[in-house]
Each structure stands twice: as structure tokens, then as C-alpha cells.
């Protein structure tokens, strides 16, 4: 018995294949009937080939290689496009995940630093000592004020003397200017 698909294929080609000239053996191989000689077989084969070529079901080796090459060219183009699309998509996905992870880690780190600063007694003491030292360096104490007051009282006589000398010098300079103006006007 012939295979169903083989039989179906032969039936579909009705008009091209002459059933009287072909037979199917038990292994589903098509053979020429014994009553056909090789010349008739070659003529029949040529006729079948021409019919199949006209119908467009047979191709030359060049046509077949062109079709295969075109197929693989398109396949390579599609694979390259898919590679580019997946590369871009994976870049954005990885970048987005990295940014989220970075922000989470940053927030966790800042929170841990805050907690450790609040819990660290030695750090608090160091900060208080450092700040108080800076304040003490910049503030004037009562002793410093008393010393300055004593120095001002000590030098009060010198300040009065300087003020009188300054006043006298100013008066002399003013009088010299008047004399110079009078001479220049005359």
C-alpha cells in the first residue's frame, strides 16, 4: 500500500502524472511500470519536469540558492533587530533597577548614619567639647573685660594728653591754612 501523503501528493498533481506509467511498491517508493522502456521514461520525466517548471513548482539551482540566501538574509536581519531591541530594553531595565537599588541603599545608609550619630555618646561628647572650645575662644570672659577696663583706666591720662595735642595740632593746621589763603588772595 502506498503512503497516504504520497498518494495525496500524486493525486494533487493530476494531469501531470499518468497513473498507468507509475507504480508504488511496498516500501512506498514510486517506480515506473515494467512495460515502459527507459526512452519513454526519460520522455515522461522530461514532460513532467517541463510541466512542473511551467507550474512554478520546480526551480533551478540558482533560483533555489537565491531563495535560500534571501531567506537567511532576512533571518539575520530579524535576529540583529531582535538583538538590538533586547539590548536596549535590557539596558533600560538594568539602569532602572540600579537607580532604585542605589536610592534604597542611599536612604538606608543615611538612616543608619543618623541612628549611629544619635546613639553614639562619645561622638556627642566630642561634638559638645569641640563646639564649646570654639565658643570659648571667641567669647570674652569677665576677667578679660576687667583687664581691658584696668588698662584703659591706666592709660586715661595718656588718652587725654593725646586728645589735647591733637586739638592743638588741628588748630595750628587750620590757622596756617587761613594765613596761606590770605596771602594767596592778596
Residue frames as a rotation matrix with the C-alpha (Angstrom) as fourth column:
UNK 1
0.581 0.814 0.000 0.00
0.814 -0.581 0.000 0.00
0.000 0.000 -1.000 0.00
UNK 2
-0.200 -0.599 0.775 1.14
0.552 -0.723 -0.416 3.50
0.809 0.345 0.475 -0.74
UNK 3
-0.713 -0.119 -0.691 1.62
0.661 -0.442 -0.606 6.07
-0.233 -0.889 0.393 1.97
UNK 4
0.321 0.944 -0.077 -1.40
0.877 -0.326 -0.352 8.39
-0.357 0.045 -0.933 2.34
UNK 5
0.378 -0.206 -0.903 0.62
-0.049 -0.978 0.202 11.60
-0.925 -0.032 -0.380 1.98
UNK 6
-0.740 -0.672 -0.005 2.42
-0.089 0.090 0.992 10.26
-0.666 0.735 -0.127 -1.09
UNK 7
-0.465 0.665 0.584 -0.85
0.875 0.448 0.186 9.20
-0.138 0.597 -0.790 -2.64
UNK 8
0.518 0.676 -0.525 -2.40
0.619 -0.719 -0.315 12.58
-0.590 -0.162 -0.791 -1.86
UNK 9
-0.067 -0.643 -0.763 0.52
-0.239 -0.732 0.638 14.38
-0.969 0.225 -0.105 -3.42
UNK 10
-0.895 -0.256 0.365 0.30
0.241 0.411 0.879 12.30
-0.375 0.875 -0.306 -6.59
UNK 11
-0.064 0.956 0.285 -3.45
0.981 0.114 -0.160 12.88
-0.185 0.270 -0.945 -6.81
UNK 12
0.424 0.198 -0.884 -2.94
0.261 -0.961 -0.090 16.64
-0.867 -0.193 -0.460 -6.46
UNK 13
-0.467 -0.682 -0.563 -0.70
-0.429 -0.382 0.819 16.56
-0.773 0.624 -0.115 -9.50
UNK 14
0.102 0.614 0.783 -3.45
0.502 0.648 -0.574 15.04
-0.859 0.451 -0.242 -11.61
UNK 15
0.970 0.222 -0.095 -2.93
0.016 -0.453 -0.891 15.75
-0.241 0.864 -0.443 -15.27
UNK 16
0.347 -0.919 -0.188 0.86
-0.937 -0.331 -0.113 15.79
0.042 0.215 -0.976 -14.92
UNK 17
-0.665 -0.568 0.484 1.37
-0.630 0.775 0.045 12.22
-0.401 -0.275 -0.874 -13.72
UNK 18
0.052 0.628 -0.776 -0.04
-0.819 0.472 0.327 9.33
0.572 0.618 0.539 -15.75
UNK 19
0.239 0.113 0.964 -1.11
-0.870 0.466 0.161 6.60
-0.431 -0.878 0.210 -13.32
UNK 20
0.984 0.179 0.013 -0.70
-0.154 0.876 -0.457 3.91
-0.093 0.448 0.889 -15.86
UNK 21
0.501 -0.860 -0.096 3.02
-0.071 0.069 -0.995 4.57
0.863 0.505 -0.026 -16.13
UNK 22
-0.411 -0.640 0.649 3.83
-0.696 -0.240 -0.677 4.69
0.589 -0.730 -0.347 -12.36
UNK 23
0.488 0.547 -0.680 3.51
0.143 0.719 0.680 2.15
0.861 -0.430 0.273 -9.59
UNK 24
0.152 -0.361 0.920 4.18
-0.911 -0.413 -0.012 2.26
0.384 -0.836 -0.392 -5.78
UNK 25
-0.223 -0.284 -0.932 5.91
0.004 0.956 -0.292 -0.70
0.975 -0.069 -0.212 -4.11
UNK 26
0.520 0.479 -0.707 5.53
0.612 0.368 0.700 -1.93
0.595 -0.797 -0.102 -0.53
UNK 27
-0.234 -0.685 -0.690 8.23
0.952 -0.305 -0.020 0.47
-0.197 -0.662 0.724 0.69
UNK 28
0.618 0.623 -0.479 6.26
0.478 -0.782 -0.400 3.46
-0.624 0.018 -0.781 -0.67
UNK 29
-0.471 -0.779 -0.415 8.78
-0.053 -0.444 0.894 4.06
-0.881 0.443 0.168 -3.46
UNK 30
0.636 0.692 -0.342 7.40
-0.349 -0.137 -0.927 5.10
-0.688 0.709 0.155 -6.83
UNK 31
-0.525 -0.745 0.412 8.69
0.080 0.438 0.895 3.09
-0.847 0.503 -0.170 -9.79
UNK 32
-0.342 0.372 -0.863 7.96
-0.931 -0.260 0.256 3.08
-0.129 0.891 0.435 -13.48
UNK 33
0.643 0.600 0.477 5.81
-0.471 0.800 -0.373 0.23
-0.605 0.015 0.796 -14.64
UNK 34
-0.125 -0.776 0.618 7.80
0.073 0.614 0.786 -2.54
-0.990 0.143 -0.020 -16.26
UNK 35
0.354 0.320 0.879 6.19
0.830 0.326 -0.453 -2.01
-0.431 0.890 -0.151 -19.63
UNK 36
0.990 -0.072 -0.118 7.86
-0.112 -0.916 -0.386 1.39
-0.080 0.396 -0.915 -20.11
UNK 37
0.422 -0.903 0.082 11.36
0.853 0.366 -0.371 1.43
0.305 0.226 0.925 -21.54
UNK 38
-0.116 -0.570 -0.814 14.00
0.815 -0.523 0.251 3.92
-0.568 -0.634 0.525 -20.48
UNK 39
-0.883 -0.170 0.438 13.49
0.423 -0.693 0.583 6.18
0.205 0.700 0.684 -23.51
UNK 40
0.025 0.971 0.238 9.80
0.420 -0.226 0.879 6.53
0.907 0.078 -0.413 -22.68
UNK 41
0.430 0.054 -0.901 10.70
0.902 -0.064 0.427 7.07
-0.035 -0.997 -0.076 -19.06
UNK 42
-0.602 -0.729 -0.326 13.12
0.688 -0.681 0.252 9.86
-0.405 -0.073 0.911 -20.00
UNK 43
-0.698 0.429 0.573 10.49
0.271 -0.582 0.766 11.47
0.663 0.690 0.290 -22.22
UNK 44
0.382 0.877 -0.292 7.91
0.586 0.015 0.810 11.17
0.715 -0.481 -0.508 -19.47
UNK 45
0.129 -0.437 -0.890 10.36
0.940 -0.232 0.250 12.54
-0.316 -0.869 0.381 -16.94
UNK 46
-0.865 -0.472 0.171 11.19
0.501 -0.782 0.371 15.48
-0.041 0.407 0.913 -19.21
UNK 47
-0.307 0.848 0.431 7.48
0.290 -0.348 0.891 16.14
0.906 0.399 -0.140 -19.78
UNK 48
0.523 0.482 -0.703 6.80
0.786 0.046 0.617 16.03
0.330 -0.875 -0.355 -16.03
UNK 49
-0.285 -0.729 -0.622 9.73
0.863 -0.478 0.165 18.34
-0.417 -0.490 0.766 -15.37
UNK 50
-0.869 -0.001 0.495 8.55
0.317 -0.769 0.555 20.84
0.380 0.639 0.669 -18.01
UNK 51
0.116 0.991 0.070 5.01
0.403 -0.112 0.908 20.76
0.908 -0.077 -0.412 -16.62
UNK 52
0.449 -0.001 -0.894 6.27
0.893 -0.027 0.449 21.28
-0.024 -1.000 -0.011 -13.08
UNK 53
-0.653 -0.739 -0.166 8.57
0.713 -0.673 0.197 24.12
-0.257 0.010 0.966 -14.22
UNK 54
-0.614 0.505 0.606 5.68
0.233 -0.618 0.751 25.85
0.754 0.603 0.262 -16.02
UNK 55
0.456 0.843 -0.284 3.51
0.496 0.024 0.868 25.48
0.739 -0.537 -0.408 -12.95
UNK 56
0.213 -0.466 0.859 6.28
-0.544 -0.787 -0.291 27.09
0.812 -0.405 -0.421 -10.85
UNK 57
0.944 0.178 0.277 6.73
-0.329 0.500 0.801 24.12
0.004 -0.848 0.531 -8.56
UNK 58
0.558 -0.826 0.078 10.28
0.814 0.563 0.139 23.37
-0.159 -0.014 0.987 -9.71
UNK 59
0.897 -0.351 -0.269 13.22
-0.342 -0.936 0.081 25.75
-0.280 0.019 -0.960 -9.51
UNK 60
0.555 -0.810 -0.192 16.70
0.080 0.281 -0.956 25.77
0.828 0.515 0.221 -10.92
UNK 61
0.181 -0.580 -0.794 19.65
0.953 0.302 -0.004 25.51
0.242 -0.756 0.608 -8.57
UNK 62
-0.781 -0.479 0.401 20.31
0.420 -0.878 -0.230 29.25
0.462 -0.011 0.887 -8.96
UNK 63
-0.073 0.849 0.523 16.71
-0.309 -0.518 0.797 30.13
0.948 -0.103 0.300 -8.10
UNK 64
0.670 0.308 -0.675 16.82
0.435 0.574 0.694 27.83
0.601 -0.759 0.250 -5.08
UNK 65
-0.222 -0.835 -0.503 20.10
0.958 -0.091 -0.271 29.29
0.180 -0.542 0.821 -3.83
UNK 66
-0.705 0.041 0.708 18.73
0.043 -0.994 0.100 32.84
0.708 0.101 0.699 -4.33
UNK 67
0.366 0.920 0.139 15.63
-0.207 -0.065 0.976 31.97
0.907 -0.386 0.166 -2.31
UNK 68
0.544 -0.228 -0.808 17.68
0.761 0.540 0.360 30.32
0.354 -0.810 0.467 0.45
UNK 69
-0.586 -0.810 0.030 20.12
0.747 -0.553 -0.369 33.25
0.316 -0.194 0.929 0.53
UNK 70
-0.421 0.517 0.745 17.23
-0.209 -0.855 0.475 35.73
0.882 0.045 0.468 0.69
UNK 71
0.633 0.676 -0.376 15.63
0.153 0.367 0.917 33.73
0.758 -0.639 0.129 3.48
UNK 72
0.257 -0.609 -0.751 18.81
0.956 0.271 0.108 33.68
0.138 -0.746 0.652 5.55
UNK 73
-0.717 -0.454 0.529 19.49
0.421 -0.887 -0.191 37.37
0.556 0.086 0.827 4.87
UNK 74
0.033 0.822 0.568 16.03
-0.337 -0.526 0.781 38.24
0.941 -0.218 0.260 6.20
UNK 75
0.711 0.203 -0.673 16.51
0.458 0.592 0.663 35.88
0.533 -0.780 0.328 9.13
UNK 76
-0.281 -0.891 -0.356 19.83
0.932 -0.164 -0.324 37.53
0.230 -0.423 0.877 10.01
UNK 77
-0.629 0.111 0.770 18.23
0.000 -0.990 0.143 41.00
0.778 0.089 0.622 9.73
UNK 78
0.480 0.872 0.097 15.42
-0.192 -0.004 0.981 39.95
0.856 -0.490 0.165 12.06
UNK 79
0.524 -0.345 -0.779 17.88
0.789 0.542 0.290 38.44
0.322 -0.766 0.556 14.54
UNK 80
-0.629 -0.760 0.164 20.01
0.663 -0.634 -0.398 41.61
0.406 -0.142 0.903 14.52
UNK 81
-0.294 0.611 0.735 16.90
-0.287 -0.790 0.542 43.74
0.912 -0.051 0.408 15.07
UNK 82
0.734 0.563 -0.380 15.83
0.138 0.424 0.895 41.49
0.665 -0.709 0.233 17.95
UNK 83
0.047 -0.813 -0.580 19.32
0.954 0.209 -0.215 41.68
0.297 -0.543 0.785 19.44
UNK 84
-0.751 -0.310 0.582 19.27
0.233 -0.951 -0.205 45.50
0.617 -0.018 0.787 19.28
UNK 85
0.136 0.895 0.425 15.76
-0.360 -0.355 0.863 45.68
0.923 -0.270 0.274 20.77
UNK 86
0.750 0.136 -0.647 16.64
0.453 0.608 0.653 43.29
0.482 -0.783 0.394 23.60
UNK 87
-0.306 -0.930 -0.206 19.91
0.871 -0.186 -0.454 45.12
0.384 -0.319 0.867 24.25
UNK 88
-0.627 0.131 0.768 18.19
-0.135 -0.989 0.059 48.48
0.767 -0.066 0.638 24.53
UNK 89
0.474 0.878 0.068 15.38
-0.290 0.083 0.953 47.06
0.831 -0.471 0.294 26.66
UNK 90
0.531 -0.324 -0.783 17.81
0.742 0.623 0.246 45.27
0.408 -0.712 0.572 28.97
UNK 91
-0.602 -0.751 0.269 19.88
0.547 -0.635 -0.546 48.47
0.581 -0.181 0.794 29.32
UNK 92
-0.317 0.549 0.774 16.85
-0.475 -0.798 0.371 50.44
0.821 -0.249 0.513 30.47
UNK 93
0.718 0.594 -0.363 15.68
-0.025 0.543 0.840 47.68
0.696 -0.593 0.404 32.79
UNK 94
0.185 -0.748 -0.638 19.11
0.902 0.386 -0.192 47.25
0.390 -0.540 0.746 34.38
UNK 95
-0.692 -0.452 0.563 19.63
0.279 -0.886 -0.370 51.01
0.666 -0.099 0.739 34.62
UNK 96
0.098 0.831 0.547 16.22
-0.482 -0.441 0.757 51.49
0.871 -0.338 0.358 36.27
UNK 97
0.779 0.172 -0.603 16.86
0.339 0.693 0.637 48.68
0.527 -0.700 0.481 38.75
UNK 98
-0.218 -0.943 -0.253 20.31
0.856 -0.060 -0.513 50.09
0.468 -0.328 0.820 39.55
UNK 99
-0.567 0.049 0.823 18.86
-0.149 -0.988 -0.044 53.55
0.810 -0.147 0.567 40.22
UNK 100
0.545 0.826 0.143 16.17
-0.368 0.082 0.926 52.11
0.754 -0.557 0.348 42.51
UNK 101
0.601 -0.395 -0.694 18.73
0.687 0.699 0.197 49.99
0.408 -0.596 0.692 44.36
UNK 102
-0.491 -0.827 0.273 21.06
0.599 -0.548 -0.584 52.99
0.633 -0.124 0.765 44.65
UNK 103
-0.230 0.493 0.839 18.32
-0.460 -0.815 0.353 55.19
0.858 -0.305 0.414 46.10
UNK 104
0.805 0.533 -0.262 17.29
-0.068 0.521 0.851 52.45
0.590 -0.667 0.456 48.56
UNK 105
0.266 -0.800 -0.537 20.89
0.879 0.430 -0.205 51.89
0.395 -0.418 0.818 49.65
UNK 106
-0.575 -0.463 0.674 21.47
0.245 -0.884 -0.398 55.63
0.781 -0.064 0.622 49.97
UNK 107
0.210 0.752 0.625 18.37
-0.546 -0.440 0.713 56.07
0.811 -0.491 0.318 52.12
UNK 108
0.842 0.052 -0.537 19.35
0.317 0.757 0.571 53.09
0.436 -0.651 0.621 54.29
UNK 109
-0.121 -0.984 -0.134 22.90
0.834 -0.027 -0.552 54.42
0.539 -0.178 0.823 54.66
UNK 110
-0.478 -0.004 0.879 21.71
-0.174 -0.980 -0.099 57.90
0.861 -0.200 0.467 55.67
UNK 111
0.599 0.772 0.213 19.25
-0.427 0.083 0.900 56.42
0.677 -0.631 0.380 58.16
UNK 112
0.635 -0.439 -0.635 21.97
0.661 0.734 0.154 54.21
0.398 -0.518 0.757 59.67
UNK 113
-0.475 -0.824 0.310 24.31
0.553 -0.553 -0.623 57.21
0.685 -0.124 0.718 59.99
UNK 114
-0.105 0.514 0.851 21.57
-0.495 -0.769 0.403 59.24
0.862 -0.379 0.336 61.72
UNK 115
0.853 0.477 -0.211 20.85
-0.100 0.547 0.831 56.43
0.511 -0.688 0.514 64.15
UNK 116
0.307 -0.816 -0.490 24.51
0.856 0.462 -0.233 55.85
0.416 -0.348 0.840 64.92
UNK 117
-0.537 -0.479 0.694 25.06
0.185 -0.870 -0.457 59.58
0.823 -0.117 0.556 65.49
UNK 118
0.231 0.720 0.654 22.13
-0.610 -0.416 0.674 59.77
0.758 -0.555 0.343 67.86
UNK 119
0.930 0.181 -0.319 23.20
0.070 0.766 0.640 56.64
0.360 -0.617 0.700 69.74
UNK 120
0.155 -0.969 -0.192 26.91
0.715 0.244 -0.655 57.44
0.681 -0.036 0.731 70.00
UNK 121
0.892 0.164 -0.421 27.61
0.440 -0.527 0.727 59.07
-0.102 -0.834 -0.542 73.37
UNK 122
0.008 -0.970 -0.241 31.33
0.683 -0.171 0.710 59.57
-0.730 -0.171 0.661 72.66
UNK 123
-0.464 -0.127 0.877 30.55
0.830 -0.408 0.380 61.35
0.310 0.904 0.295 69.38
UNK 124
0.599 0.739 0.309 28.07
0.529 -0.655 0.539 63.61
0.601 -0.159 -0.783 71.14
UNK 125
0.703 -0.406 -0.584 30.67
0.488 -0.322 0.811 64.42
-0.517 -0.855 -0.029 73.81
UNK 126
-0.366 -0.884 0.289 33.29
0.817 -0.157 0.555 65.18
-0.445 0.440 0.780 71.15
UNK 127
-0.149 0.395 0.907 30.88
0.744 -0.559 0.366 67.47
0.652 0.729 -0.210 69.33
UNK 128
0.863 0.490 -0.123 29.91
0.430 -0.585 0.688 69.31
0.265 -0.646 -0.716 72.52
UNK 129
0.373 -0.807 -0.457 33.58
0.578 -0.184 0.795 69.73
-0.726 -0.561 0.398 73.53
UNK 130
-0.479 -0.577 0.661 34.57
0.872 -0.228 0.433 70.95
-0.100 0.784 0.613 70.08
UNK 131
0.171 0.640 0.749 31.75
0.617 -0.662 0.425 73.46
0.768 0.390 -0.508 69.89
UNK 132
0.916 0.181 -0.359 32.29
0.401 -0.476 0.783 74.73
-0.029 -0.861 -0.508 73.43
UNK 133
0.006 -0.982 -0.189 36.04
0.763 -0.118 0.635 75.16
-0.646 -0.148 0.749 72.76
UNK 134
-0.472 -0.134 0.871 35.31
0.795 -0.492 0.356 77.26
0.381 0.860 0.339 69.67
UNK 135
0.569 0.746 0.345 32.78
0.464 -0.638 0.615 79.35
0.679 -0.190 -0.709 71.62
UNK 136
0.733 -0.336 -0.591 35.21
0.545 -0.229 0.807 79.89
-0.406 -0.914 0.015 74.49
UNK 137
-0.343 -0.908 0.239 37.90
0.874 -0.215 0.437 81.03
-0.345 0.359 0.867 72.06
UNK 138
-0.477 0.204 0.855 35.59
0.594 -0.642 0.485 83.63
0.648 0.739 0.185 70.52
UNK 139
0.640 0.766 0.061 33.84
0.441 -0.432 0.787 84.89
0.629 -0.477 -0.614 73.67
UNK 140
-0.354 -0.689 0.633 35.20
-0.216 -0.598 -0.772 87.46
0.910 -0.410 0.063 76.10
UNK 141
0.010 0.315 -0.949 35.13
0.824 0.536 0.187 86.46
0.567 -0.784 -0.254 79.77
UNK 142
0.933 0.360 -0.007 34.62
0.281 -0.717 0.638 88.76
0.225 -0.597 -0.770 82.82
UNK 143
0.406 -0.865 -0.295 38.33
0.533 -0.038 0.846 88.55
-0.742 -0.500 0.445 83.59
UNK 144
-0.348 -0.513 0.784 39.18
0.937 -0.190 0.292 89.70
-0.001 0.837 0.547 80.06
UNK 145
0.404 0.594 0.695 36.77
0.555 -0.764 0.330 92.64
0.727 0.253 -0.638 80.39
UNK 146
0.927 -0.086 -0.366 38.22
0.299 -0.423 0.855 93.62
-0.228 -0.902 -0.367 83.77
UNK 147
-0.008 -0.999 0.053 41.77
0.759 0.028 0.651 93.57
-0.651 0.046 0.757 82.37
UNK 148
-0.260 -0.032 0.965 40.75
0.858 -0.467 0.216 95.77
0.444 0.884 0.149 79.45
UNK 149
0.753 0.608 0.251 38.99
0.394 -0.722 0.569 98.20
0.527 -0.330 -0.783 81.80
UNK 150
0.668 -0.588 -0.456 42.09
0.445 -0.175 0.878 98.41
-0.596 -0.790 0.145 84.03
UNK 151
-0.322 -0.832 0.453 44.33
0.884 -0.092 0.458 99.12
-0.339 0.548 0.765 81.02
UNK 152
0.083 0.428 0.900 42.00
0.696 -0.671 0.255 101.84
0.713 0.605 -0.354 79.79
UNK 153
0.951 0.278 -0.136 41.98
0.282 -0.592 0.756 103.49
0.130 -0.757 -0.641 83.24
UNK 154
0.287 -0.933 -0.217 45.79
0.663 0.030 0.748 103.29
-0.691 -0.359 0.628 83.38
UNK 155
-0.624 -0.566 0.538 46.14
0.766 -0.310 0.563 104.97
-0.152 0.764 0.627 80.05
UNK 156
0.473 0.879 0.063 43.33
0.879 -0.467 -0.091 107.51
-0.051 0.099 -0.994 80.58
UNK 157
0.444 -0.391 -0.806 45.85
0.109 -0.869 0.482 110.29
-0.889 -0.302 -0.344 81.30
UNK 158
-0.659 -0.733 0.168 47.74
0.207 0.039 0.978 109.43
-0.723 0.679 0.126 78.12
UNK 159
-0.248 0.658 0.711 44.49
0.969 0.160 0.189 109.50
0.011 0.736 -0.677 76.14
UNK 160
0.729 0.520 -0.444 43.67
0.564 -0.825 -0.041 112.99
-0.388 -0.221 -0.895 77.49
UNK 161
0.002 -0.828 -0.560 47.16
-0.051 -0.560 0.827 114.20
-0.999 0.027 -0.044 76.62
UNK 162
-0.740 -0.239 0.629 46.85
0.548 0.329 0.769 112.79
-0.391 0.914 -0.112 73.12
UNK 163
0.229 0.910 0.346 43.45
0.973 -0.207 -0.099 114.45
-0.019 0.359 -0.933 72.68
UNK 164
0.679 -0.010 -0.734 44.83
0.206 -0.957 0.204 117.88
-0.704 -0.290 -0.648 73.70
UNK 165
-0.429 -0.889 -0.161 47.87
-0.014 -0.172 0.985 117.53
-0.903 0.424 0.062 71.46
UNK 166
-0.510 0.319 0.799 45.60
0.843 0.372 0.389 116.54
-0.173 0.872 -0.458 68.59
UNK 167
0.599 0.792 -0.116 43.35
0.767 -0.609 -0.203 119.55
-0.231 0.032 -0.972 69.18
UNK 168
0.362 -0.551 -0.752 46.35
-0.062 -0.819 0.571 121.91
-0.930 -0.160 -0.331 69.24
UNK 169
-0.688 -0.653 0.317 47.77
0.229 0.219 0.948 120.44
-0.689 0.725 -0.002 66.06
UNK 170
-0.124 0.739 0.662 44.44
0.990 0.134 0.037 120.77
-0.061 0.660 -0.748 64.34
UNK 171
0.749 0.403 -0.526 44.16
0.437 -0.897 -0.065 124.43
-0.498 -0.181 -0.848 65.37
UNK 172
-0.084 -0.870 -0.486 47.69
-0.144 -0.472 0.870 125.15
-0.986 0.143 -0.086 64.12
UNK 173
-0.708 -0.150 0.690 46.96
0.586 0.419 0.693 123.48
-0.394 0.895 -0.209 60.79
UNK 174
0.318 0.904 0.287 43.73
0.944 -0.276 -0.180 125.47
-0.084 0.328 -0.941 60.43
UNK 175
0.648 -0.117 -0.753 45.50
0.111 -0.963 0.245 128.76
-0.754 -0.242 -0.611 61.20
UNK 176
-0.499 -0.867 -0.012 48.25
0.044 -0.039 0.998 128.01
-0.866 0.497 0.057 58.68
UNK 177
-0.389 0.443 0.808 45.59
0.911 0.315 0.266 127.40
-0.137 0.840 -0.526 56.05
UNK 178
0.687 0.684 -0.245 44.00
0.661 -0.728 -0.181 130.76
-0.302 -0.038 -0.953 56.81
UNK 179
0.230 -0.704 -0.673 47.32
-0.129 -0.707 0.695 132.53
-0.965 -0.073 -0.253 56.53
UNK 180
-0.717 -0.495 0.491 48.03
0.359 0.342 0.868 130.79
-0.598 0.799 -0.068 53.24
UNK 181
0.030 0.824 0.566 44.61
0.998 0.010 -0.067 131.76
-0.060 0.567 -0.822 51.92
UNK 182
0.742 0.219 -0.634 45.05
0.304 -0.952 0.027 135.39
-0.598 -0.213 -0.773 52.94
UNK 183
-0.210 -0.905 -0.370 48.45
-0.165 -0.340 0.926 135.55
-0.964 0.256 -0.078 51.23
UNK 184
-0.695 -0.038 0.718 47.13
0.628 0.454 0.632 133.99
-0.351 0.890 -0.291 48.11
UNK 185
0.380 0.904 0.196 44.18
0.915 -0.338 -0.220 136.41
-0.132 0.263 -0.956 47.99
UNK 186
0.630 -0.143 -0.764 46.35
0.096 -0.961 0.258 139.46
-0.771 -0.236 -0.592 48.40
